[in-house]
């Protein structure tokens, strides 16, 4: 029985670590999309200035 409890604890720890990794990935993804959105917003203005 103690072995089973340890296994469950390991699984819980593993899930916690996965969530932390996914959380970090999500933060990076948010930064990336924010950067892209800013680029997309400023890009057409620069394009129109060049063509006019």
One Martini backbone bead per residue (centre of mass of N, CA, C, O) as a GRO file, in nm:
protein
   52
    1UNK     BB    1   0.057   0.062  -0.022
    2UNK     BB    2   0.286   0.273  -0.007
    3UNK     BB    3   0.365   0.247  -0.305
    4UNK     BB    4   0.103   0.363  -0.416
    5UNK     BB    5   0.125   0.639  -0.279
    6UNK     BB    6   0.388   0.718  -0.416
    7UNK     BB    7   0.284   0.704  -0.702
    8UNK     BB    8   0.071   0.924  -0.668
    9UNK     BB    9   0.274   1.145  -0.590
   10UNK     BB   10   0.434   1.136  -0.853
   11UNK     BB   11   0.200   1.212  -1.036
   12UNK     BB   12   0.137   1.484  -0.906
   13UNK     BB   13   0.416   1.606  -0.956
   14UNK     BB   14   0.413   1.572  -1.261
   15UNK     BB   15   0.164   1.751  -1.310
   16UNK     BB   16   0.283   2.006  -1.189
   17UNK     BB   17   0.522   2.031  -1.383
   18UNK     BB   18   0.355   2.043  -1.640
   19UNK     BB   19   0.199   2.300  -1.568
   20UNK     BB   20   0.450   2.479  -1.550
   21UNK     BB   21   0.543   2.437  -1.839
   22UNK     BB   22   0.280   2.527  -1.975
   23UNK     BB   23   0.273   2.806  -1.846
   24UNK     BB   24   0.537   2.906  -1.974
   25UNK     BB   25   0.443   2.862  -2.264
   26UNK     BB   26   0.197   3.051  -2.247
   27UNK     BB   27   0.358   3.309  -2.193
   28UNK     BB   28   0.523   3.300  -2.455
   29UNK     BB   29   0.279   3.300  -2.644
   30UNK     BB   30   0.167   3.572  -2.552
   31UNK     BB   31   0.414   3.740  -2.629
   32UNK     BB   32   0.411   3.662  -2.926
   33UNK     BB   33   0.123   3.764  -2.998
   34UNK     BB   34   0.167   4.052  -2.908
   35UNK     BB   35   0.394   4.112  -3.107
   36UNK     BB   36   0.232   4.049  -3.361
   37UNK     BB   37   0.004   4.252  -3.321
   38UNK     BB   38   0.187   4.500  -3.327
   39UNK     BB   39   0.305   4.449  -3.607
   40UNK     BB   40   0.033   4.448  -3.760
   41UNK     BB   41  -0.051   4.738  -3.678
   42UNK     BB   42   0.221   4.883  -3.796
   43UNK     BB   43   0.264   4.772  -4.086
   44UNK     BB   44   0.054   4.917  -4.274
   45UNK     BB   45   0.157   5.203  -4.230
   46UNK     BB   46   0.436   5.154  -4.359
   47UNK     BB   47   0.327   5.061  -4.633
   48UNK     BB   48   0.168   5.321  -4.708
   49UNK     BB   49   0.406   5.516  -4.694
   50UNK     BB   50   0.568   5.383  -4.927
   51UNK     BB   51   0.339   5.404  -5.156
   52UNK     BB   52   0.274   5.730  -5.129
   0.00000   0.00000   0.00000
